[in-house]
Amino acid sequence: MLAACGETMRPAVPHDSVARLTSTAPARPRPTHRPGTTRRWPNARPGERAPLLDPDARRHENVGALTVGLYLYAALDWADATNDPAGLVPISGPHCMTCRSWINARRQLRRQHKTLLGGRITVRTYDLQPNTYDEPGEYVLHATLDQTPIVLRSARGSRRISGRIRGFRALVFLAWRHRRWVVVEVFHDGKD
């Protein structure tokens, strides 16, 4: 079938036909960034911009769940870079305790005029599977992550919170709610 009106062809991935999506490559959303002025964030790399949620996230298929699951860590990484959790809010389900904890912790930093340095996250491997756990959600993303050391800076000085964390595992439970994928809970063996 040919694409019409400038649409691009994408292979159809039926919801149930692909049980697993796996990769060992570093996971990053597509390189689309918000337009606008470049602002110096306390923990951002030179020229770095906020990640955008890929349009595939709107698909009620495993590809959409995978996109949101990987975006979670891009948004969390950006929240650590900017000390601003705004990217986490739209994908966090209302009952996700871990999401709420991450969001509240970064808001509290701003209220207390503290700055988080380090803590940058890299997804080393990931594997999306249908959810067979007793947790809510249609899919679960198994991810292996690395995180740089974390330092908290305040008016009274800086203190190290944690060292480098390599290879900690996370389970991200994803559900289709109100015509979009949301993170319903996150479990991990690493640090928040």
N, C-alpha and C positions, 0 to 999 in steps of 0.2 A: 504494500500500500504506500502511496506517495504522500508526503506532507504537503498541506495546502496552506496558503496565506502566511507563509514565513514560519510556520511551525517546524520544529526540529523533530526528527524521528527518534524515538526512544524505544528500546526493546520493552515489550510488555512483560512485567514480572507479576504474575498472579499472586494474590495474597497467600495462598496455601502451597504454591508450587515449589518455592524455594524455602526449605526448612531452616537453612543456616546461611549466614553471610559471615565470612571469616577473612581476616587479614593479619599479617604481621608487619605491615608498613605503618609508619607514623600516621595517625589520623588527624586530619585537619579539614575543616569545611572548605568548600571551594573558595578561591581567593577573590571574593567580592567584598568590598569594604564600603562603609558609609562615607558619602561625600562630605566635604566640609573642611574646616580648618584643622590643622594639626595642632594638638594641644600636648604639652608635656605632662605625662602622667607619672606618678611617683615611681612606678616599677615597670613601665613599658620599655620595650626595646626601640631604638631609633627607627622612626617611620612606621611603627606598628599601629594598626587600626583595629577597631572593634570588629569581631566576626559577625557576619550576617547569617541568619538561618536560611539555608538553601531551600528553594521552592519544592524540592522533593519531600520536604517535611510535611507538606500538606496532603501527601498521598496516603490513603488508608491501605498501605501495603507494608511489607517488611522493610522495604527501602526507606519509607517515611520514618518508621520507628528507629532504624539505624541512624538516619540523619539526625534525628532529635537526640538520640543517645550520645552520639559523638559531639554534637553541638553543646551538650551539657558541659563537657569538659573544656571546650573552647571558651564558653561563657564563664565558667568558673576560673579558668586561667586569666581571662580578661578582667574579671572581678578582682583577682589578686593583683593584676597589673595596675588597675585604676582605683582600687579600694571602693568600687561602685558595683553593687550587685544587680543593676538594671537588666542585664542580659539574662539573668537566671529567672526573673519573675515570670515572664510569659510562658515558660515551658515547665514550670514547677506546679504540680498538682496541689490542690488545697490541703491535702492531708500528708504531704511528703515532709516528714519531720526533719530529715537531713537537709533538704532544700531550704526549709524555713530556718534551720540553724545557720547554714551558710549565709543566707540573705541577712538575717538579724546580726550576725557577727560583723559583717562588713558595714552595715548601717551604724552599728555601735562604734566602730573605729572612727567613722566620720564625726559622730556626735562628740566623741572624746578627743578629737583632734590628734589622733594617732595614725600612723602610716604603716601598712604592712609592706615589707620588702622581701623579695624572694618568693618562695612558695609556688613558683611557676610549674605548671603541670604539662607533661607530655604523655600522650597515649602511645604505649609501646605496641600492644597487640589488642585486638578485639574480636569478639565472636558473638553474633546475634543468634538467639535460639528462641523457639516458642517457649513460653513460660510453663514450667512443670513444677514450680515451687508452690507453697501455700500462700504466697503473696499475691495481691491483685495485679492485674496487668496481662496483656496479651503476649508480650515479648520480654526477654531479659537480655541485656547486653552484658557480657562478661568482658571486662577490660583489665589490662595490666598497665599500670601507670608508674611514672617516675615524677618526683617532685624535688625542686631545689630547696636548699635550706631556707628557713623562715626567720626573719628578724623583725621585731616590732620596734618602731621608732616613735618616741613621744618627746614632749618638751623636756622631760627629765633624763633623756638619753635613749640608748638603744639596748635591746637585750635579745639574745638568740632564743627562739622558741623551740625550734627543732633542727635537726641536721638533714642532710640529703636522704631522701627515701627512694629506694629503687625497687621496682617490681612489686608494688603493692597491688592487690587485686580488689576489684570492685564489681558489684552486681547492680545494674541499673534496671529497674522495673518500669516498663512503658505501657501506657494504656491509651486507647483511642477514646477521647471524651469531648463531646460538643464539637465534633468535626475537626479535631486536631489531636496530635500526639502530645501527651504530657508525661512527665516523670512522676511516678506515684511513690517511689521510694528508692533509696540508694543504700547499699550495705558495702562496707569495705574493711580491709584489715590494716589500712594506713591511717594517717592523721587527717582531720578535717581541713 
